[in-house]
Amino acid sequence: MDKNLGKIEHRLFERFIQDSCGHPRAEIATGPQFGVDVSVVNLPNGLGMALTSDPLSLIPSLGLQESAWLSVHLMANDMATTGHAPMYGQFVLNLPSTFSKSDFHIYWEYIHKFCAALKIGITGGHTGFIEGQHSTIAGGGTLITIAPAENLLVSRYARKDDHILVTKSCALSASAILAMSFPETVKNKAGNEIYQQASESFYHTSSLPEALLANQSIGISAMHDVTEGGVLGAIYELAVASGNGALVYNDKLPIEETQAKICAIFDLDPRYCIGAGSMIIACREETTKEVIERLEKNGIPCVDVGQLSDQESGIRLMENDKVTDLEYKEEDPYWNAFFRSVKQGLK
């Protein structure tokens, strides 16, 4: 299996990208940074423009509707960390030459539908068909929003002593995609009910609702979207981005039965698997109860899993009454599990 699947490694980002970002324009308030989901550019009159970019999905084993959902909502999840919804979108589509015009029409109609539901205006991009394009990545997109600069949250704004909240469950999107991609395997090993629950959870992979609800509280410092590296990876990234340490309690991490059983089938640790749909929220202690109660009243589970600390304390995990350094996995194990299953011919 090829190495280094997924996002660029932290050390390579620091080595190749961090200090090589073109002209240093003074109005860029937040540029490329490890563990930061969005960039922010200061505009006149106290406004700020937040931008985020991500790959677009085209996964045959999922379907056109589901691929379009991921394409729109994974970007929207990143923008949600600002506490605001996306407003504008740019889409670059590099489609396989074998992709039929009728399938493209269906795929794009779903992109339009999901953007319209989020009130995202599509402002442009590029569309083309390319020979030899066999990837599940169909191109890339950028979402933009404009709001008062002082109201745009960024993960690096998390503060020492903030409590760390996690919504929903670990491995939410990983388990849903695996179940929908390999239904026979999941049904045979975990049963039809688990398969159905995992499949239904696919459309819970938007974290925009909880971000907007949480941001109604005064004590929210920062949010971070759970993607590659899972919940523990996202907490690690938030701590690094904000220059803090952290202590996370393993027994408090939310791992629902459905996600645990799907991950077990594919020999995955749900704490480290792609978890789009879950959000990491850093807030003051006095705000914790208010946020959890508001989210739960709206049907969104949320738990307190730890606290940020001074940087010198390190990023730590309390597990079985023992505190160890929290491991950061450069490569999300989901990718190997998915492509290994494809090569094995799992159905």
Number of C-alpha atoms within 10 A of each C-alpha: 7 5 7 13 15 15 12 11 15 14 12 10 15 14 11 10 13 14 11 11 11 7 6 10 9 8 12 14 14 15 15 17 18 19 22 24 26 27 21 24 18 19 15 8 8 10 16 23 19 27 23 21 21 18 20 25 23 24 19 11 16 17 13 21 19 20 22 24 22 24 25 28 23 25 27 29 28 30 33 29 29 29 25 20 24 27 18 18 23 17 23 17 20 19 23 18 14 12 12 12 10 9 11 13 12 15 20 16 15 20 22 16 17 19 22 12 8 15 13 22 16 17 10 12 13 12 12 11 15 13 10 10 15 13 13 16 17 22 20 19 21 22 26 23 20 20 17 13 19 10 13 22 24 26 28 24 18 28 23 20 18 25 26 26 22 26 25 23 26 29 34 30 29 27 31 26 20 25 27 21 22 19 18 16 19 25 16 10 14 16 14 14 12 19 27 17 15 26 20 12 18 22 15 16 21 25 26 27 16 28 27 16 14 23 23 12 15 10 18 24 20 25 33 32 33 32 25 25 27 30 31 25 24 26 34 24 23 32 29 22 18 21 18 23 23 29 25 24 18 17 12 14 21 22 17 14 13 21 24 19 22 26 22 14 16 19 12 21 15 29 22 25 29 26 27 28 28 33 30 26 31 32 28 19 15 11 17 23 12 13 24 20 15 18 18 14 10 11 11 17 18 24 21 21 19 24 22 28 21 15 15 10 13 19 24 21 20 17 13 9 10 8 14 13 13 18 13 18 15 17 19 22 22 27 17 19 16 18 12 14 17 14 8 9 9 14 14
